[in-house]
Each structure stands twice: as structure tokens, then as C-alpha cells.
Amino acid sequence: MFSILVPSLGTPYQQQDAHEALVYVLDLLHGSLNRNYSNTYVEQSPSRSSEALKLHRRREDSFIWDLFGGQLQSEVLCPNCNKKSVNFDHFTSLSLEIMKDLESPIPLEAVLQSFTHGENIEWKCPACNRKVNKPKRVFTISLLPNILILHLKRFSQCYLTGEQQKIEKLVHFPIDGLDMVDYISNYKEQNPVTKYNLYATLNQKGSLGSGHYTANIKRYKKWYLCNDLGISPGNFVPDNQNYVLFYVRNDVNFETK
């Protein structure tokens, strides 16, 4: 099927990226199920999360969004006029950098803090119309999704050779009780529940070019390993092959307990 819809994901005898395939499938399902209340697109820059969500729902609204949809808020402060520029983006998964300078095991909390800490960007203030020398853009989550997908970016490109290198460090993440309260925006009314429980992982053994994918899934308090040869019960222990983490929010009725 992928070879027809997305040739880059269907090359025979060549391993492709599972997270890329996951994002494509979610986008495909969303497009097919989109309730699309309005085709009218209005170019605006809303200043509040609720306004951005309302505009987003006018164009993008489906069962997929209900499950996996979240919202990011980015802020940049101009040191010249002290005006704050706020923008919103919507996501179905978050891709997180694994810091190479930290020793293994790396706490997931440190990875999330690094993500929200932001990045230096090239920017011109829309208020005073002056260029700012690499200000920091800071991210927070203004709307937590029902199902939180965290993609651990285990592959990086070597600047000298251009080859893809795998980061084998162990990221230590909680199985129960992941609290996202430190990474959300000030919209507390939109995020009354901030704790999540792990219910599945996607794992990658080997390199990007040659490897093997498996999955661990929790079902009725038991963990199962899903492999090519079948499904077998067993205890789940995090390791350095975990690639994508699937968390469900505590208040969502889900058969993982």
C-alpha cells in the first residue's frame, strides 16, 4: 500500500522510518475523516490558545484530532520594545532531541525540558520592525492531547560524512504517572488533567538502514511484545531501543489498567 501512496516508504528490501510512516497514516486517516465544518480560511494571528483552536477546528476536525491532537505555543520576547510575539501550532506527535552531552540514562524530564527551553532563531520583531540578534523562542504545550505520542529522535546526521547515526543512549521514562504540568502554558482551564500512563512503545533495533521494529503494548494490565513472528506476553522493561512512546491521559477511558 505504501509503495503506491508514498513511494519513498515502499522501497523493497529497505527499512524506512516508522515514525514517518505513523505520521503519514494519521494524516491520511484525518484527511479521510475530517468533518471540516468550514472551508473558509482566514489568515489571522490569534493571541490566545482558544482562538487558535477555534480557527484550527474550522479547517481540521476529525476523530484522529480528538484522540491525538495537541497545541504548541511559541513565544519570542523582543529586547528592544519588550513586546512578546506568540504563535500557535498543532501537532499529533512531539519529536524530542536526545542530548548527546548527557550520560545515559537520560531522564525523559530532561528531554522535555530541553524541548520547551527553546532555540535561538533569526527574527525580526513585528511590533518595532527591528531585527533581533538570535532571540530565544520558547515552547510550551497550550493543549494536551488525549493520547500523547513522544518521538525520541534517535537518528542524527554526521556533518562530515552525511551518514545517519543512531543515538543508543537509554532514555528513562515513567511507565505510570508522567506529569506534563511543568511543560504546559498558563491555560490551566484547558489542561485540568496533566498526568499520563504509558500503554505502548515502538522499538527499533539496529540502524536506520538495516534494523528491525517491534512494539510493546499494554492490554488489561498485561504487557505484550509484538514481533514479526507473533505476540507474546511478558514484562516490559525500558531499554535503549525505545523509539516512540504512546501515553494516554489519566482521565481517558482506556483499556490499559
N, C-alpha and C positions, 0 to 999 in steps of 0.2 A: 504494500500500500504506500509506504513512504517513498519508494522508488518512483512512483507515479506522481504523487503530490509534491514531494520535496526531493529532487534528485540527489542533493548533497547528503541526505540522510539515508539513502538507499543504495550506496555503493556496495556491491557484493564483496564479501571477504574482507571488509574493512570496518573496524569498530568506529562508531560515531558517538557523539556526546549525548548521554542520557538526559541531562538537564535541558539541553537544547530541544530534544525530542519532546520532553514533558511540556515545555513552554509552548511548543508548536501545537500539540494536541489540545491543550487548554484553550489556546487562541482559536483553534478550529471549532471546538465544541461551543465556545462562547459565540462565535460568529453564526453558528447554526441555530443557537437557542436565543439569540439576542431579541428581547422584547421590544427594544428600540422605540420608546414612546414618541420620539421626535427626531426627524432627520435634520432639523434646523441646527446649524452650527453657528454659535455666536462667539466671536473672538473676544474674550474677556480675561482679566487678571484678577480673580476673586481674592479678597483679603482674608477670608475666613474659610475654614475647612468645610463647614456646612454648605457654603455657597459653591465651592468647588465640587463637592459631592453631588449637589443638585444638578449642576451643569453636566457632570460626567454621566449621571443616570439618564439624562435626556438622550444621550447617544449610545451608551453602553450599559445594558442592563440584562442580566441573564442569571440562570441558576448557578453557572460557574462563578460569576462575580459574587453572588450571595455566599458561596462557600469560601472562595479563596481571595476575594477582593479586599485590598487594603489601600491605605493612602499615606504617602510620604509628604512631609513638609520640609522645605529647604529655606534657610534664612541666610541673608548676607547683610552685614551691617557696614554702612559707609562711614569711614572715619572722618570724612570731610564735612558732611552735613548731619551725621548721626541718624539718617533715615534707614529704616530696615526694609529690605526687599524680601517679600515672602512669596513662594511659589509652591504649587501642589502637583504631585504626580501620583498615578495609581498603579498598583502592582498586584501580581498574583504569586510572586516569589521574590525573596530578597537574596541577592548574591553577595557573599561576605568574603573579604580578603582574609587569608590566613597569614598572620605576621611571621615573616621569616626570622626576625631578630629575637623572637621569644623561644625559650626552651620548651620542649614537649614534657608533659601535656599542657596544652594551652586552654584555659577556661573559655567556654563559649561566651561568658560575660565580657571577657576582654576583647573578643572578636566583635561583639555587638557594640561595645564602647568605641572601638576603633572605627566602626562603620558610621556611627552617629557623630563622632568627633569631627568628621567632615574632611574637606580638602581645600587646597589653595587653587584659585581659579583666576583666569583673565576676565576682568569685569569692568563695566562702565556703569556708574550709578545712574539710574533713570530719573532720579529726583534732581540732582545737581548737575547732571550731564558731564561729570568728570571721571576720568579713568582712575581706577584704584589699583595700587600695586599689590597684586596677588592677595586679595582678601580671602578669608576662610568662609566657605559655605558649610553650614552645619545642618545635619539632617535629624529629624525626629519623626516618629510614626504618629500621624494625627488620627488614623483609624486603624485599629487592629482587626485583622480578618478572623473569621470563624476557624479556618484552618490555616495555620502559618507554615509556609514552606521556606526553609532556610537552605540555601545552596552554598556549600563550602567550596570555595574556588581553589581546588587542589592542583590546577594546572596553570603554569605561568610560562611565558616565552623568554628564552635566553636572548639577551640583547646582542650577543656576539654571533651566535650560530642560527638564531631564529627557531631553534627546536623547542618543542613543548616539553617542559619539565614538570614532574609530579612532586607535590609537597606531601611528604609521608608523615608529617607530624600528627600526633594524636590531639584531637580537639575534644576536651572533656565537657560533655553536655549533660544536663539533668534529664532523667527519664520521666520523672514526675515533678510538677511544681516549678516549671520555668516561669519566672516572673518578668514581664516586659515593662513594668511600671517605670523603670529608670530610662526608658528609651522612647516614651510617648511624649506628645506635645501637651499643651495645657488644656486640651479639650477633654476634661475628665468625664463630662456627661456622655461623650461618645465612646468611652472606654471604661465602663463600670467594672468589668472583669478583665484582669491582666495576666492571669496565670494559665499555663498550658501544660498538657501532658503529651508525651511522645507516643505515637501509635504506629509509626513506620519509619524505616530508613532505606535509602537506596545506596548500595555499596559498590565500589569499583576497585577491583584487584588488577594490578598490572599497570601499564602505561596507557596513554590516550590512544596510541596507535595499535596496541596489542594488549588486550586485557579481557576481563570478564565482569559482568554486572550480576549482582544478586540483590535480594530485598529481604528485610526483616519486617514482619507485620504482627501487630498485637491484636488478638481477637478473643473476646471473653476471658480476659485476664491471662491468656497464654500467648507466648511468642512463637512464631513460626518462621523458619528460613525457607524462602522461595528461591529455588535454583532451577537450572535447566532440566535437571533430572527428576524434579518433583518438589513437594512441600513436606517439610519435616518439623516436628515440634522441638523446642529446645530453649535454653536460657539465652537471653540477649545480653551480650557484653560489648560495649562500645570499643572500637578499635580505630586504627589509622586508615581504614578503607571506607569509612562512612563518608558519603559524598553529598547526599541530600537528606535533610531531616524534615519529617512531617509531624507537626504538633496540632492538637485540637484543643480549643479553648475549654476551660472547665465547665462553663455553663451550657455547652453544646451537648445535646443528647446523642451520644456516640457509643457504639458497642465496643468499648475498649477496656471497660472496668471489670 
